[in-house]
Amino acid sequence: MERTRVKSSTVLSVGYDPLEQVLVVEFKRGSLYHYLGVPVSDFENLMAAPSKGRFLHYRIKPRYQYRRVR
């Protein structure tokens, strides 16, 4: 899946699969996470958020199952 680099102190890149509703987040420390069942609206809100890390912490992590891929 293609990911887009973002301006963030903690997040390196973000990708999204609309068919599977999987949000992919690569962190600057090297870890890669898949967040499952994320609607496109939350992906769009993440990409528009002034703080990607804060949005992930408060809006994505508490709401969706996730797994560390790397």
C-alpha positions in Angstrom: 0.0 0.0 0.0 1.3 3.4 -0.9 1.9 5.8 2.0 2.1 9.6 2.1 4.8 11.3 4.1 3.4 13.8 6.6 4.7 16.7 8.7 4.8 15.4 12.2 7.3 15.0 15.1 6.2 11.4 15.6 4.6 10.1 12.4 6.6 9.5 9.2 3.9 8.3 6.8 0.2 7.4 6.5 -1.7 5.1 4.1 -5.3 4.0 3.8 -7.1 1.2 2.1 -10.7 2.3 1.6 -11.9 -1.2 0.6 -10.6 -2.9 3.7 -10.9 0.3 5.9 -7.3 -0.2 7.1 -5.3 2.8 8.2 -1.5 2.3 8.0 0.8 4.5 10.1 4.6 4.4 10.1 6.2 6.1 13.0 9.6 7.9 12.9 11.0 5.4 15.3 10.5 2.6 12.7 7.3 0.9 13.9 4.4 0.3 11.5 0.8 -0.2 12.7 -2.4 -1.2 11.0 -5.6 0.2 12.5 -8.7 -1.8 11.5 -12.2 -0.7 10.5 -11.3 3.0 10.2 -13.8 4.9 8.0 -12.6 7.2 5.3 -13.8 10.2 7.3 -11.4 9.5 10.1 -8.5 9.0 7.6 -9.4 12.4 6.0 -9.6 14.1 9.5 -6.2 12.6 10.4 -4.6 14.0 7.2 -6.2 17.4 7.9 -5.3 17.5 11.6 -2.6 20.0 12.7 -1.1 17.3 15.0 -1.1 13.8 13.5 0.3 12.3 16.7 -2.4 13.9 18.9 -5.2 12.9 16.6 -3.9 9.3 16.6 -3.6 9.2 20.3 -7.1 10.6 21.1 -9.2 9.7 18.1 -7.8 6.6 16.5 -6.1 4.4 19.1 -9.0 4.3 21.6 -11.7 3.6 18.9 -10.1 1.0 16.6 -8.3 -2.3 17.0 -4.7 -2.2 15.8 -1.8 -4.4 15.4 1.9 -3.8 15.1 3.3 -5.0 11.8 6.9 -3.9 12.3 
